[in-house]
Amino acid sequence: MPTPTPARPPRGLLAPRALGALTALGFLAACSAEGDQPLLDAAENAARERDTDNAVLTLATVYGDRWEDYAALCPEAPRDLVARALGVEEDDLPELRQDENALLRIRGSEVKAEVHPAEAFLLCSGQDAPAYRLTEATVSVKDNRELSPQNSDWWLTATGTEPLVPRSSA
């Protein structure tokens, strides 16, 4: 006995289904795409979800598991020394203005920089070296938006850090 073939939907219904599937795929791709400032986005989401001014974020949750190393880069850091300490090319590090700082994600020789205006997210508080490696999987982020006077909306307070260059090199 031959296997019956399923009835095809009328031609007019096929296009909307395909369009719906493509729209859903596009939405999923957009949701999984990395934003310009994932750390800032994660801090703001954590602040909305919790009623506290401190949030603990896991870097792998924010950025995914592909990154091996994280570092903070302050504007006064000598890029050549930081690049040498990280084992990357100097040209791969961002050139920061005096009012910016950056979180670097590193995997081998690949570097991605997330540059923040210091007034939005402070990674360089003055007590840290001009560039430092984050040595722990989690970081604490403090919401300063309610403080007065306010010098930054958010402030990264990492417990595990390792200087990449001595402060005297800056």
N, C-alpha and C positions, 0 to 999 in steps of 0.2 A: 504494500500500500504506500503510495507516495506521500511524503511529508508535505502538509499544507504550508504554503508560503503565507507569511503574515500579510495582512492587508496594509497597503501603504496609505499613509494619511493623505488627505487631499492636498494637492500641490500648494495651495494657498497657506496651509498651516505649517508647512516645512520651513519656510523662510522666517517666521516669527520665532520658532523654536531655535533655529540656528543663531538668530540674532540674540536671543536671550542667553544662550550658552556662551557666545562670544562676549557679551556684556559682563556676565558673571566672571569669566576668565580674566577680563580686563580689570575688574574690580579687585579680584584676588591678587593680581600682579601689582596693582597700585598699593594694596595694603601691605604686601610683603616687601615693597621697595624701601630702601633705606632713605630716611629723610636727611636733610642737611645737618640737623643737630639732634641726633638721637638721645644724647645724654640730657639735654635740656627738656626734650619731649618726655622722657622717662621721669625726670624730676617733677615736672608739672603734673603728669598723670598720678604719680605717687602722692603728691600734695592733695589732689582732688579726692583720692580714694581714702586717705587717712586724715584724721584730725590732729595732725602734729606738724611741727616745723622741721623735723628731721626725718629723712628717709634713708634707708639702706638699700642700695642698688647693687645687683650682681652684674658685673661688666659683660659676662657671657650672655646674660638675659637681654641686655640692652643691645649688644652688637652681634651676637651669634658666636658660635664656637670656633670660627676660623682664625681668630686673632690670637697670637701667642704672647704679645707683650703690649703694655700700655704705658704711656709717658705723658707728663705735662710739660709744655714748653711755654716759657715766659718770654716777654719781649726782649729782655736784656740778655738772654742766653746766647752765648757764642755758637752759632749754628754749626760751624765746622767741628767744634769739640763735641757737641751733642750728636752729630751724625757719626762721628768716629766711635763714640761710646755705644751707640745703638747698632753700629755695623751697617749703616745705610748711606746713601748718597746725600750730600748736603743739599743738592737741588730738589730732593724729595721732601724737604722740610719747608713749611710755609715761612715767608718773610712777614713777620708780625709788625703792626703799628704799635706804638707805645701803649695804646688803650685796648690791646687785644691779648689773648692767651689762647693756647690750643691744647686739645687732647689728641695725642697721637695713638693710632692703632698700628701695630707692626706685626708682620708675618714674613719671616725671612728678610728679604730686601724690599718688600712691599710696604709702603707707608700710606696711611689715610689720615688726613688731619681734619679735625673738627674745630674750626676757629670760632671763638666766642668773643664778643665785646666784653671787657672786664665788668662793665656795669650790668650786664645780663647774667654772666656766670663767671665767678672768680675762681680760678685754678691756682693763682699765684698770690699768696697772702703776705709775702714779705718775709716770713720765717723759713719758708722752704728754699731750697737751692733754686737757681734760675731755670733749672730743668731737672725733673726727677722721674724715676720709674715708679709705677704703682706695682707693689709687690704682693698685694692681696687681691683675691677675686671679688671682694666687695668694697664699696666705698660708701661713705656717709655724705649726704647732701643736705645742707641746711637752707631753709627757706627764709631769706632775710627781707622779704617784701613788706613785712609789717613793722620792721625796725625803723627807728629814727635816731640819728641820721642814717640813711641807707647808702652804702657804698657799692652794693651789688645786689641784684635780685636773688641770686643763688650762690652758694659757696661750697666748694668741694672740700671735705675734710677726710682725707685718707689716712688711715692709721698705719698702713704699711707703705713706706716710701724709701727710696734709695736715691741719693743725689747722683746725677749723671755727670755734672761738672761742679767743681767747688765754687762757692759764692765769690771767692776772690777772682775767679776767671771772668766774671761778667763785667 
